[in-house]
């Protein structure tokens, strides 16, 4: 028996509640962009919405779109969800974006057996629904990248510095 496809949980599951700091991130998802915050003082980037840079404390943060590509850094496969709203199995994951930031998401479009360290992934967006009605919130997921970039450094094969 082959492993089941990983679930894409978008139906009647708890969604995010965007605040002033995170609104640009969710607006980006709705526009088909995975955005990060870049500090214009020290160039540090982060996907965790903040009012100040975690690196230098500056407030000069700007949102910018990423290419939405990266490598699987860490993951787990959930078979017993905390809420019955979630279909299983699903795979929460940390993806290291090619821009360098780590983003928390979930992998879809493959089975748990396919997941491996450094696996090339690309972002894909799915709208949350309440039953069949779209709630207006769009979530970023990651799926296997059919056209991964050619690594320029051997370390890139593993998605690490
Ligand atoms: Zn900074």
Boltz pocket constraint, residues with backbone or C-beta under 6 A from the ligand:
constraints:
  - pocket:
      binder: B
      contacts: [[A, 39], [A, 40], [A, 41], [A, 42], [A, 43], [A, 44], [A, 53], [A, 54], [A, 55], [A, 56], [A, 57], [A, 58]]
      max_distance: 6.0
